[in-house]
């Protein structure tokens, strides 16, 4: 699929100059500064505005992506294992496969429309969808099923009495996922406020050091602080933490099992 470098992106009154972007195809395609392509219709207007903010190099989450690159660069393996929990439309899963083609990538995404978008994102980037193992479930504190609120990028496990925009999804504990796929070199976790509960329920795996690097999107200052304390108690080294990094909608914690920077 040919891409025209530096074309104009026009969407419902929003017109912006985006380097390395293209919508001259059907369906319209958006290309990020790192070369990752997604379907334009899978993005929100507020996301496009954020990508065009002065200082943002046209990336989805610049600080998180910088740390992902640092972490992956520290992994001493020709085929690192990357677990993408809350994979959305596949931005990070695709990025890892593009930069580290031999990586084993597992993408956990419960929302059916995002799971389908993830497959399409891989295809747009010349990656066989079978090269990424899709786990179409929600990570929770127990195995079974639960109500899941469809709020697009803000989708999450719903409360007991929430019914609006809700669907039923399968749930699986992080411990059980790790038991099936084995030790993970790097895990990205973005699950809209359930991160502390999920990681507490996976205490056994974390104490066994089954995840070497954690890259966690946090949702709220209280959860952010509690996660820093919890990971420190498990003797993870906090490499970076900021409840409100620039040009990103969520907080960020990066932690490692290693006692010092390699």
N, C-alpha and C positions, 0 to 999 in steps of 0.2 A: 504494500500500500504506500504510494508516494506521499511524502510530506513536504509541504512548501514552507521553508524556513522563514520565520518572521512574518507570518500572515496576520491579518487583523482578526480579532475575536470579537464578535458582535452578539449580544444576548439581551433581548428585551430592554433596550435602552442603555445597557451597559456596553461601552466601547472602550477597549483598552489595548495597548500595545504590549504583547507578551512575546519575548524572545523565544525562539525555538518552539512555536506553537502553530497548530494548523487545524482549521475546521473545513478544509476544502475537500471533504469526503462525505460519504453517507454510511453510517451516521456521522455527525460532526465529531472530530477528535480533538482533544486537548493534549498538548505535549508540555511536560514540565521541564525545568531547566536542567534536570539530570537525565533527560531523554525518555523518561517513563511516559507512555501514552495511555489515556483513559478516554472513555466515551464522554463527550461534553455533557450529555444529559445526565450523567451520574454525579455531576458536581452541582453545588449550590451557588447561588449568586454571592452569598457572603464569603464563600471560600475563594471564588475568583477575585473578589475585592481584596481579600487578605493576601493572595499570591502576588497581587500587583502593588502592595504597600511598599513605599520606599524603604530600601534595605533588605527586602525579602528577595532572594535570588530565584523567584518563581519556584518555590518548593512547598510541599504540603505542610511540613513542620520542620523548619530549618534547624532548630537546636536539637531536636530528637534525631533528625537524620544525621547530623554531624556526629552525635554520640554513637549511633548505629555503625557508622563507618569506622570510628575508633575501636569499638568493641570487636567488630568482625575482623579488623586488621590485627587484633591481638590473638586471635584463635589460631593455634598451630595445628591446622588440619587441612588437607586438600579438599575435604568434603564436609565442611561444618554443618551442624544441625541447627536449623532456625525454626522456632515455634512462634507462630504469629497468632496470638489469642485476641479475638476481636478484629479479624482481618479486614472487615469492611469490603470495599471493592477491589482489594488486593494490591494497594499501592506498595506496601512494604514487602510483601511476598514477591511481587514482580521485581522490585528494586534489588532485592537480594539475589534472585536468579539471574538478573542481568549482569550484576557486578561479580557474582561468585557462581558461575554456571554449574559447578559441581556440588553446590550446597544441597543438602536434603532439607526441603522446606515443607512444613506442616502448617496449614491454615485452618484455624477454627473460626467458623462463622455460622451463626444460627439463623440469621434472617435470609429467607430464600432468595429475595431479589438481590441482595448483596452477594450471596454465593454465586448466583448466575452472572452478576456483573464481574465478579472476580475471575471467572472463567474467560469472559470476554476480554478483560484487561490483559490476561496472559496471552491470548491469541493476538491482540493488537500489537503486542511487543515481541511477536515471533517466538513465543514460548509454548510448547505443547502443554495443554492443561494437565495432562497426566504427570508432568514433571513436578507438580505441586500436589501434595496429598491434602485434599479437602476433608475436613471433619465438620459435617453440617450439624453441629450441636452447640449448645451454650455451656460454657464452663460455670459450674455452680458448686455448692457445698455438698451436694448429694447426687447420686445417679438416679435417673428416672425421667420425669417430665415436669414442665413448669410453664406458667403463663409468661409470655415474652411480649413486651410492648414495642410495637413497630413505630419508632420515632425517627426513622432514617438513620442518620449518623449518630443520633442519641439513643438508639434502641438499647433496651436493657431488660433484665429479668424484672417482672412486674410484681407489685405487692399483691397480697391475697385477694383484695377486693377491686383491683384495677381491671377494667374490662375494655375500655376504649382503645381501639387500634391494637387489640391484643390477639396473639396466636398462641398455639401450644407448640412447644419445641422439646426435643430431647435434651437432657442435661447430663453432664458427666463431670466428675471430680477431676481436678488437675492431677492428683495422685494417680488416677487410673489412666489418664492420657499418657503420662510419663512412663508408667509401667509398660504400656504398649509400644511406645516409640523409643524408649531408652534414654540415656543421658542427653541433655540438650546443651549446646554451646551457648546459645543466646535465645532469650524469650522476650518478645514484645507483648505487653499486656495492656489492653485498652478496653475496659468492660464497664464504663459508665457508672462508677461508684461502687461496684462490687469487689474491687481489687483487694481490699483488706480482708474481707470475709473469705474470699477464695484462697488467698495466700495463707491465711490461718488454717484453713482446712487442708492445706497441702504442706503442713509443717514437717511431716515425716520426710517427704521428698526434698524439701529445702535443707533439712538437717543432714540428709545424705549427700548433699551437694550435687543433686541431679540436674540442676540448672546453674551453669557457671556465671552467666551474666543475665541480669534482669534489666529491662528497659520498660518502665511503668508509666503510663499516662494516669495522672491522678485527677480526681474530680472533687475539689473542695479542700480548703486549708486544713480542716480537722482530720480528714482521711490521710492527707499528705503527711502531716506530722506523725500520725499514728503508724503509718507505714515505715517511716524513717526509724522510729523507735523499735518497731517489731523486727525489721531486717537487721538492725544493729544487734539486737538480742540474739539473733541467730548467727551472729558473727560474719554477716555480709559487710564488706567494705562499701560505704556510700561514696561513689566516685563523683556524683553530681546530684544536686537536688534543688529545685526551684518550683514553688507552687504556682508561679505565673511567668514562665519564660516568654521573651518577646516573640511576637508573630505566631503565637500558638494559643489555641483555645483551652488547653489543659495544662496542669502541672506536669512535672517530669522528675522521676527518680531513676538513676542509673546505679546499679549495685553489682558487686562482684564477689565471688567466693575467695578470690586471691587476697592475700594479706597486704600486698603492695602492687603498684603499677608495674606491669611487665615492660 
